């Protein structure tokens, strides 16, 4: 099985940069973990793909980026988190959402997410406060919303295309995307050329269904413009949860809250949102954590 990856490219004049990705396996892993129906697979898969590409924009080990869609649709919140290497994890509140196809006969991701809400982007650089950007949803279809975010919140004119094709057995046939960005001092004539090239991409899923790779996407985006690929990064679905991290979270609740859990339930069961791993704590476990919380 071929591995998922993100490639990064820049034009020779430095006026444009682009990222392109094949995320089929990691989106399939998310579907397998969360048992998503097609619309949830598409919504989560698109957001995971975008997060993975944006993760490779980060500079330092330990940096992370979180994308969160919170609309008024039945899917609830959709979240994706990437580390600086483009490895991602994510979840949807309602993985079993099911709606009729939209007017174009496609999965109605926008209807599931809803247009009344926000796309929030959180960049955590390990500082006291993370950088948070937020824009109103444009369509809930993910690509349009991220295009709006880059332009409004980061003042970087961009075009984002992400797509997920769900197979008849509900598995992921293909998933991927691209981010194309205009750098300062770009010439109007070059921007016009780029817009013409963009018009040749009808949809990411159509390209991938035809067997096109991220490299092929870049060829289309930069047709007639000299560019070079500067980086290729293998990416995967990766959850970094552990029993130790869950223990720290329980300790952080404080003495009063842990005591209440012991007295009322005598045990605790916590499930990781991102990988559905279940962590069980019996009374003895909780008493040990209570002692730790008391020492702190």
C-alpha positions in Angstrom: 0.0 0.0 0.0 1.4 3.4 -1.0 1.9 5.8 1.9 0.1 9.2 2.3 2.2 12.3 1.7 2.2 16.0 1.4 4.5 17.8 -1.1 5.4 21.5 -1.0 6.5 23.6 -4.0 7.4 27.2 -4.8 7.6 29.0 -8.1 11.1 30.0 -9.2 10.2 33.7 -8.9 8.9 33.1 -5.3 5.5 34.6 -6.1 3.5 31.5 -5.4 3.7 28.4 -3.2 1.6 25.3 -3.1 1.0 22.2 -1.1 -0.7 19.0 -2.4 -1.5 15.8 -0.6 -2.7 12.2 -0.9 -4.4 11.4 2.4 -6.4 8.3 1.3 -5.1 6.0 4.0 -5.3 8.4 6.9 -8.9 9.3 6.1 -9.7 5.6 5.8 -8.2 5.1 9.2 -10.4 7.9 10.6 -13.4 6.3 9.0 -12.5 2.9 10.5 -12.0 4.3 14.0 -15.0 6.5 14.1 -17.3 4.3 12.0 -18.4 7.3 10.0 -21.2 7.4 7.4 -20.3 8.9 4.0 -21.1 12.6 4.8 -19.1 12.5 8.1 -16.3 10.7 6.3 -16.2 13.5 3.7 -16.4 16.3 6.2 -13.8 14.9 8.6 -11.6 13.7 5.7 -11.5 17.1 4.1 -10.6 18.8 7.4 -7.9 16.2 8.1 -6.4 16.7 4.7 -6.3 20.5 5.1 -4.9 20.2 8.6 -2.2 17.9 7.4 -1.1 20.3 4.7 -1.2 23.2 7.1 0.7 21.2 9.7 3.7 21.0 7.3 3.7 24.8 7.3 4.7 24.8 11.0 8.3 25.5 11.8 9.2 23.7 15.0 8.8 20.3 16.7 6.1 20.6 19.3 4.0 23.1 17.3 0.5 22.0 16.4 -2.5 23.3 14.5 -6.2 22.7 15.2 -9.0 23.3 12.7 -12.5 23.3 14.1 -15.8 23.6 12.2 -18.8 24.6 14.3 -21.9 25.2 12.3 -25.6 24.8 13.0 -26.0 21.5 11.0 -26.7 18.0 12.3 -23.0 16.9 12.2 -22.1 19.1 15.2 -18.5 20.0 15.6 -15.8 18.7 13.2 -12.2 18.9 14.5 -8.8 18.0 13.1 -5.4 18.4 14.8 -2.0 18.2 13.0 1.6 18.2 14.4 4.4 19.9 12.6 5.1 16.9 10.5 1.6 16.7 9.1 0.4 13.8 11.1 -3.2 14.2 12.1 -6.1 13.1 14.3 -9.7 14.2 14.4 -13.4 13.5 15.1 -16.9 14.5 14.4 -19.7 14.9 17.0 -22.2 12.9 14.9 -20.4 10.3 12.7 -23.8 8.8 11.7 -25.3 11.9 10.1 -27.2 11.1 6.9 -28.7 13.6 4.4 -30.0 13.4 0.8 -27.4 14.4 -1.8 -27.2 18.1 -2.6 -28.5 19.7 -5.8 -25.3 18.6 -7.7 -25.9 15.0 -6.7 -22.9 15.0 -4.3 -22.6 14.4 -0.5 -24.2 17.4 1.3 -21.2 18.3 3.5 -22.4 21.9 3.6 -25.8 20.9 4.8 -24.4 18.6 7.4 -22.1 21.3 8.8 -24.4 24.2 8.3 -23.5 27.8 7.1 -24.3 29.6 10.4 -21.1 29.2 12.4 -17.4 29.5 12.4 -14.1 28.0 11.2 -11.6 28.4 14.0 -7.9 27.8 13.4 -5.7 27.5 16.5 -1.9 27.5 16.2 -0.1 26.4 19.3 3.6 27.3 19.3 4.2 26.3 22.9 3.8 29.9 24.1 1.6 31.1 26.9 -1.4 31.7 24.6 -2.0 30.1 21.2 -2.7 32.1 18.1 -6.5 31.9 17.3 -8.1 33.0 14.0 -11.8 32.7 13.3 -14.0 33.4 10.3 -17.7 32.9 9.5 -18.5 29.9 7.5 -18.9 30.5 3.8 -20.5 27.2 2.7 -19.5 24.6 5.3 -17.9 22.6 2.5 -14.4 23.1 4.0 -12.4 24.2 1.0 -14.4 27.5 0.6 -14.2 28.2 4.3 -10.4 27.7 4.4 -9.9 29.9 1.3 -11.9 32.6 3.2 -9.8 32.1 6.4 -6.4 32.5 4.6 -7.6 35.6 2.8 -9.3 37.3 5.7 -7.4 36.1 8.8 -3.9 35.7 7.4 -4.1 38.3 4.5 -2.8 35.6 2.2 -4.9 35.2 -1.0 -5.3 31.4 -1.4 -7.2 28.7 -3.1 -8.0 25.5 -1.2 -9.3 22.3 -2.7 -10.0 19.2 -0.7 -11.9 16.1 -1.6 -12.9 12.6 -0.3 -14.5 9.9 -2.5 -16.4 7.3 -0.5 -16.7 3.8 -2.0 -19.8 1.6 -2.1 -18.6 -0.3 1.0 -18.3 3.0 2.9 -14.5 2.8 2.8 -12.4 5.7 1.4 -11.6 5.2 -2.3 -9.4 8.3 -2.4 -8.8 11.6 -0.5 -6.5 14.5 -1.0 -6.2 18.2 -1.8 -4.1 21.3 -2.4 -3.5 24.7 -1.0 -2.3 27.4 -3.5 -1.1 30.7 -2.1 -0.1 34.1 -3.5 3.0 35.7 -2.0 3.6 39.4 -1.7 4.7 41.2 -4.9 3.1 38.7 -7.2 2.4 40.2 -10.7 -1.2 40.6 -11.9 -0.3 38.8 -15.1 1.0 35.7 -13.2 -2.1 35.7 -10.9 -4.3 35.7 -14.0 -2.4 32.7 -15.4 -2.8 30.9 -12.1 -6.5 31.5 -12.1 -6.8 30.1 -15.6 -4.9 27.0 -14.4 -7.2 26.7 -11.4 -10.2 26.6 -13.7 -8.8 23.3 -15.1 -9.3 21.6 -11.8 -13.0 20.6 -11.7 -12.6 18.7 -8.4 -9.9 17.0 -6.4 -11.9 13.7 -6.3 -12.3 13.7 -10.1 -8.5 14.0 -10.5 -7.7 11.3 -7.9 -10.4 9.0 -9.4 -8.4 9.3 -12.7 -5.2 8.3 -10.9 -3.7 11.7 -10.6 -1.1 12.2 -7.9 -0.2 15.3 -5.8 2.6 15.9 -8.3 0.1 15.9 -11.1 -2.0 18.5 -9.2 1.0 20.7 -9.0 1.6 20.3 -12.8 -1.9 21.5 -13.5 -1.7 24.4 -11.0 1.7 25.6 -12.2 1.3 24.9 -15.9 3.4 27.4 -17.8 5.1 28.6 -14.7 8.5 27.4 -13.5 8.5 25.8 -10.1 10.3 23.3 -7.9 9.2 20.8 -5.3 11.0 21.6 -2.1 9.8 19.0 0.3 7.9 15.7 0.5 6.6 14.5 3.8 5.0 11.2 4.6 1.9 11.6 6.9 -0.5 9.4 8.8 -3.4 9.3 11.2 -1.7 9.4 14.6 -3.3 9.8 18.0 -0.8 10.6 20.9 -3.2 9.7 23.8 -1.9 7.5 26.6 -2.9 6.4 30.0 -0.4 8.8 31.5 -1.9 11.8 29.8 -5.4 10.8 30.9 -4.1 10.4 34.5 -2.7 14.0 34.3 -6.0 15.2 33.1 -7.8 13.6 36.0 -5.3 15.0 38.5 -5.9 18.5 37.0 -9.5 18.2 38.0 -8.4 18.8 41.6 -9.0 17.2 44.9 -12.7 18.1 45.3 -13.8 16.8 41.9 -11.8 13.5 42.2 -13.3 12.9 45.7 -16.7 13.4 44.3 -16.1 10.8 41.5 -14.9 8.3 44.1 -17.8 8.8 46.4 -20.5 8.8 43.7 -19.2 6.3 41.2 -16.2 4.6 42.7 -14.7 4.3 39.2 -14.1 6.3 36.0 -14.2 5.5 32.3 -12.7 8.0 29.8 -12.8 7.6 26.0 -10.3 9.4 23.7 -12.3 11.5 21.2 -9.6 11.0 18.5 -9.1 7.2 18.6 -11.9 5.9 20.7 -9.5 4.1 23.1 -11.2 3.5 26.5 -9.3 4.1 29.7 -10.7 2.6 32.9 -9.8 3.6 36.5 -11.0 1.7 39.5 -11.4 3.1 43.0 -7.7 2.3 43.9 -6.5 4.1 40.8 -8.6 7.1 41.6 -7.4 7.2 45.2 -3.8 7.2 44.0 -4.6 10.1 41.7 -6.3 11.9 44.5 -3.2 11.6 46.6 -1.2 13.0 43.7 -3.6 15.9 43.4 -3.4 16.6 47.1 0.4 16.8 46.9 0.1 19.3 44.1 
